Structures are given as structure tokens and as C-alpha cells.
Amino acid sequence: MTEINRKITLAARPVGFPKPTDFRLVEEPIPAVGPGQMLVRVRYLSVDPYMRGRMNDAPSYAPPVGLGEVMVGGAVGAVVESQHPEYPPGQIVTGNFGWQAFAVADGRDVMRVDPAIAPISTSLGVLGMPGLTAYFGLLDVGRPRPGETVVVSGAAGAVGSAVGQIARLNGCRVVGVAGSEEKVRHVVEELGFDAAFNYKTTQNYVAKLRELCPDGVDVYFDNVGGPLTDAVFLTMNLRARVAICGQISLYNAERPEMGPRLLGLLIQRRARVEGFLIFDFRDRYAEGLRQLSRWVRDGKLKYRETIVDGLENAPAAFMGLLRGENLGKQLVRVSAE
């Protein structure tokens, strides 16, 4: 192919909040396809909070992005050239293709996408990693029971919005926490949460939680960490469960925050706090996607997407995500369908 591959690489490791100069737009020839490989033209790439941690040169559950390497991330696109017998040209696939216009893959960790089920962009959102994270994180880690109260932070994001709706589908009362009045209205009026509040304008989190959760908190799905999570700990019921999915409020901290030491409450309340990664449930993805697809098809699981056009705007979209500017899933459209 004569087209040029454009990619966003990591130019510098951020100190605190990322800057545009931490990224670099690079143009290179499109890589050749060898035996057992395919070339994918990316249509949408995903922007997610976990990417901030991968920019640091620090031990974690996955290796950091190297300086000069393509920014890590999921993407969906069409196979345009193939020497892989299971992925013919025209097949829509999703995988960890990174922030680039074209990617070569060998079929490992690549999944087919059926455009007849929903728009292909949903394979990066409600029918992809965020949806699966919500499904397994809530049902397997949080283990909600009908009639219980579930609190969700980051409630208007791709994961949190799905968590709240799945909790409602399982007969729970759901309270969301979001960062604007628009987001609060969205999760209550459009997604069916029972209540929500704006953490940016709320002075006393504990008092607000006790107001909106008069029977206490049974399950907390934590996407943000920090003072909000401290407040939830103070409102937990006996044998409450806390599913730790993300800590976005701390990702850009240059030094550890001092906070209340509340682990003693776990003894008093006999509560359980558990962190998880979606990869823990890899062998059950098909199960989760079947149920999520059914709910989306039946109109029981709604979603929103915030889409920015142009690969060159991926860094700005990512920084906007970290500032909470997105509603629902943040995507970058790299090429036309």
C-alpha cells in the first residue's frame, strides 16, 4: 500500500498532568504483512484512564510504554490485507492496536466484531472492555443482591454508566457520583439511576451519601479513589463489598496524598475490599458479551459516546478524559467507515 502510517508515540514521561509535548505524531511507511498476519486500518481508537499509568516507568500489572513507542490502547478497524486464514479482508476486528492508523496483527488477542449487533464503536465501549469491566466487576466482585444500595463513582463514564444500569437490572437501588450537573441529570434521567450528586459542588460527601443512601451502602464500585472513597467507607453497611476498578483522582499526583486511615472500619463492618483487572475474566468474555449485547439490543443498557475526529487529536482527547470532559465512552475517529 502507498499510504503512510501515522502514529502517536510517547515522547516524554509526564510529571503530574500530561502535556501535549509528552506525545509525538510520527509518520512511517505502512508495515509489510507476513505469513499468518493481517493489516488493520483503524477506524476508532479507545482513550481510557489506565493509559496514564502505562506512561510511567514504574512496576505495574503491565509493562510501561517505552519512550518512542506507540501509545498503548484498544482500537477497532477493518482488515485491509491478510495472510491469516481466519481474518479475510473486510473483517471488522478489535485488538490492542495502539494509537495509529494501521496496525499489523497475528490474530492473538484479536476479536471479531459483528456490525449487525451494534455500531462497531461499541466494541471499545459498552460491548468491549468497559462493558465487560462493569459486568464482571459488579456482579463477580461486588456481588449485589436485590434491594441493596450500590454507589458508583465516575458514574457518567463508560464503565460507571454501565455499572449503574446493570445494578438496576439486578434489582438494586443505585446512587451515582459525577463531576457536573449535566452528568448528574444524564445518569438519573437517561440511565435510570435512583439518585446522583456532583462531587465538585458538594461540600460534605459523608452527609450527602447519608442523605441519598438512608439505608447505608452495601456495594461501592470505585473508579476514582481519594476523599470520595474515604467518605463511602464511613457509610458502609455490615458486610459491604467494595470493588476497586480505578483511582483516577490519584493518577496525576506527583506525591502520595495523606488521607484518613480507615482500614479499621473493615473490621467493624466485616466488609471486603477487592481490586480486579478485566483480564482476570478473560475466559468468560463470550458470556459477558452475550448478555451485554442482549441488554443493548433490548434497550435495557444505554450508552453515550464522546467522539473526537483525527488521530492527531488523540492526546487532547486523552487529557480531556483525565479532566472529566467526556460523557460516556471517549473515542477518537481515525478513519471513515
N, C-alpha and C positions, 0 to 999 in steps of 0.2 A: 504494500500500500504506500502511496506517496504522501499521505498526511503526516503531520508532525504530532508527536505525543506531548501534551502539556501536563505538567505535574507540579504539585506543591510540595516542597521539601522543607525539612526543619533546618533553619539557618542558624539559630542560636537557642540555647536553653533559657526559658523565661525565668526572670526573677520577679516573683509576685505575679501580677496580672500580665498575660501575654500581650505583646506589642506586634504591630504589622511587620516590623523588622526581624521578628523571630521566624518568619516564613520567607520562602523564596519561590518564585514562579520560574520553572525551568522548562525549556523546550528541547526535545531529543527526537531522533528517528523512532518510529514505531518498532518495537522489538519483533524479531522473527519468531514464527511459530514452529516448534519442533514436533517430533513424534509424541503422540499422547497429550498434546497441548491444544489450547484454544485461545483465540484473541477475542477479548470482550470490549466492545465500545460502551463506555459507561454513560448511563442516562441520568441517574441520580446518585449522589453520594450522601452518606449519613454524617451528621455532626452530633456528637454525643459528649456528655461531661467527662466520661472516663478518659478521653483523649488528653485531657490536661495532665493527668498523672503519667501518661506514657511519654510526655515531653521532658520529664525529669530523669536525670541519670541517678536513679535510686532503685533499690531492690523492691520488687512488687510481684504480683501474680503473673505478669507478663514482662518480657524484656522492653526496655525503653526504645523509642525511635532514635536511631543514630543520627548524628549531625550529617546533613547532606542526603539523608534517606527520605523516601516518600512518606508523608504523613499517613499514619495508620487509619483505617476506617472501613466500614462496610459500604458496599455500593451495589447497585443493580444495573444491568445492561443487557445488550444483545450480543450473542456470538456472531462475529462477522467473518471469521476464518477458523477452520478447525481441522486438526488431525487427531481428534478424540472421537472414538466411535459412538459415545453416548451423548455427545453435545454437538448436534449439527448446526450449521449457520442458521440464524433466525431464532434459535432457542433463547428465551429470556432466563437469565441466571443471576443469582446474588452470591456475594462472597466478600472476603476481606481484600478488596482490590486496591484500597488506598485512595488518596486524593489525586487522581489522574484521569486523563481522558480515555486511555486504552490500557488494558492490563492483560498479561498472559497468565493463564492458569492451567493446572494439570488435572483438575477435577476434584482434588482433595478440598474438603470444606467448601464446596460449591453446591448450591441447591437450585433446582429448577423452580421457576416461578410461572404460575398459570394466570395469564392476564384475564381469563374469563371469570375468575373469582372476584377480583377487585383490581383497581389501578395498580400498576407494578410498583409505584412508590410505597405502597403499604407494606411491601416486603422488607422495608427498612424501618417500619413503624409498628402499627398495630398488629400486623401479620409477620413481624420479624422479631429481632432481638428485644426491642422494648416491650412488645406484647407478650412474648414468652417470659421475659423477666417479671412482668406484672403477674402473669398467670401462676407460674411456679413459686415465685417469691411470696405471693399472698397465700395461695392455697396449701403449699407444702411447708413453708417456713412459718407463716403467720397463723395458719390453721384456724380461720374464723369459723364460728358457729352461728347459726341463725339467731337473730336477736341481739348479738353482741355489737359493741360500738367499735368501729375501725376509724383511726385517724391516719390521714395520708398527707405527708408534706410534699412539696413540689407537685401539687395536685393538678395543675394545668399542663404539666409536661407530658411527654409521650408515655412514660411509664406510669406516673401518678394518675393520669386521667383514666388509664385502663384499670389500674388497681381499684379505684373507687367504684367504677361501674361493675367490675367483677364481684366486689364485695356486696354491692346492692343485689346483684343476681343471685347471691348466696344468702339473701335474707338478712343482711346486716344494716345497721344504721351507720352512715358514712359522713365524716366531717373532714373537709379538705382545708389545707393551708396553702395560700398562693401569694404572689407578690404584687397584685394590682387589683383594683376594683373590677376591671374588665374580666380578669381571670376568675375572680370570685363569682361574678354573675355567670360566666361560662360554665363552671363546674356545677353550679346549683341549677340554673335554668335550662341548660342544654344537656348536661350529662346526668342530672338526677341526683347529685349529692344532696343529703339532707340539710347540710349547713356548711359554711366555709367562712374563713376570715383572712384579711390582708395582714400579713405579718409585718409589713413595712409601716403600717399606720396603727398597729395595736401596741399599746404601751405595756400591758401586763399579760403575757402569754398564759400564765397559770390561771388567772382569773377568767380569761376568755375561754380556755379549754373547759374549765369547770362550768361555765355558762352554757356552752354548746354540747357538753358531754355530761349532763347531770347525773348519769349513772356510772361515770368513770370511763376509762379507756381500757378496752380488752386487747386490741391489736393496734400496733403502731407500725406503719410502713414508712421507713425513714429514708428519704432521698437527700436530706440537707445537712443534718447534724447541727452542732452549735447550740446556742441558747434555746432554740425551739425544742430540740430533743431533750435538753435538761428539763424543760417545763413539762413535757409529756411524762417523763419519769415520775414527776410529782403527782400525776393524776392517774397513774396505772392502777388497775384493779388487781385483786388476788389472782395469781397465775396468768397474768398478762403475757403476751408474746410481742417481741419487737423484732422485725425483720430489717436488717441493715443493708440497704441496697446501694446508697451513695451518701457522700458527705460534701456536697458541692459548696457549701458555705465555707469550707476549710481548704479547698483545693489551691487557692492562690495565696494562702497565708505564708508570709516569709519567716515566721517563727511560731511555735506552738502557742495556742491560746490557753490562758488559765481559765478554768471553769470549775463549777461545783463537782465534788467527788461524790457521786450518787449511787455507786455500786451497792452500798449497804441497803438501798431500797429493794434490790433484787432479793435480798434475804427476807426482808419484811413481807414483801408481796409474793414471794416464791415465783418470781417472774423469770422469763427466759429471753435472752437477747442473742440473736444469731445472725451473723453475716453470711452472705452467699454470693456466688457467681452463677450466671446463667449457664456456664459451661458444665456446672455440676449436673445439669439435667439434659445433657446432650442426647442421651439415648432415648429421651421421651419427647423430643421436639415434634415428631409427627403427631403424637397425641395432643399436644398443646395447640398446634396449628389447626388441627381438625376442629377443635372446639372453638377457637378464636374465629376461624373462618365462618363457622355456623352462626355465631353471635353477630358477626358483621353482616352476613347475608340477611339475617332476620331483623336487622335494625336494632338489636339489643346492645351492641357495642359500637359507640360512635367515636369518631376521631377527627382531629384537625391537623392540618399541615401548614407550616410556615416555609415557603419556598423562596430561595434566593437564586437568581439566574447568574450563571457564569462561574467556571472553575476558579477564576482569579479572585472571586469574592468569597471563597470558602473561609479564609482567615477571618474576614469581617463577620461572617455568619457564626463562626465558632465563638468569637469574642462576644457577639450579641447573645448567644446562648448562655455564656457564663454570666452575663449581666441580667439574664431573665427576660430578654426581649421577645422570645418566641412564645407562640401559643400552640400547644401540641408538639408534633414532631418537627424538628428543624432539618430541612433538606437543602441541598444545592443541586439545581438542574444543570447538568454538564452538557447535554446534547438533546436535541429534539427527538420525540418518539416517532 
